Amino acid sequence: MSDKPGILSRMRRSISSALSDAVEAVSDPGQEIALMLDDLADQIKQSERDLHQSIVDQKMMEKKAASLKKSEEDWDKRAEQAVRLGDETLARAALERRVEIADERKATEETLVEQRKLIEDMRRGIAEATKRHKSLNNRRGTLIAQARAAKKGTTPSGAINASGALGRMGAIEDRIAQIEALNEVHAEGLDARTEEAAIDAKLAALEGNSEVDDALEALKAKMAGQRQLKGADE
């Protein structure tokens, strides 16, 4: 999974930058607000493209997991055939390969779980950003007039106090900051789980021979039991 800047993070930075520029810059603050809203629309479209690619990545992971599962089953069958032939060396080699494939399948499935969660978070983020952008865009004219009035130190006729408008936009920025903070906590949790998975993988590698031995003994016991049942039936 690639790390992509979050739509809410980009939106927050745009709002913060536009608020500062709109009030302080020598250029037309109303134009700054208009550019901000257009930029947010572009960022939402980019996030939608990112979401589409993430869904494609998910489909590829699902196919890989299914293919690994089938390969794992095939190596189990090869190990069973080797035991029937009395070749434990060949059976062990087949089981070692099966264990390797099983580890890769588990890692892929764990990544798939995180990918699905990422897509869910992206969908929620895009929906939230789209809703916020629509709300701001519906007030485009009023916000532009208020930004220009704030620059001049006046209040346009028929409009609410400019400082109140900026205060509400500040509240939006604070809310976005809160959501971003929650996303950062989630990301830290993902990093911790990734580190734990790496440690688990190292431990699994150390225990690999034991796992193969156990699998081989279990397979031999299973086949011995099958032979006993077959002999009893005869």
Buried (B, 14 or more C-beta within 10 A) or exposed (E): EEEBEBBBBBBBBBBBEBBEBBBEEEEBBBBBBBBBBEBBBEBBEBBBEBBEEBBEBBEEBBEBBEEBBEBBEBBBEBBBEBBEEEEEEBBBBBBBBBBBBBBBBBBBBBBBEBBBEBBEBBBEBBEBBBEBBEEBBEBBEBBBBBBBBBBEEEBBEEBEEBEEBBEEBBEBBEBBBEBBEEBEEEEEEBEEEEEEBEEBEEEBEEEBEEBBEEBBEEBBEEEEEEEEEEEEEE
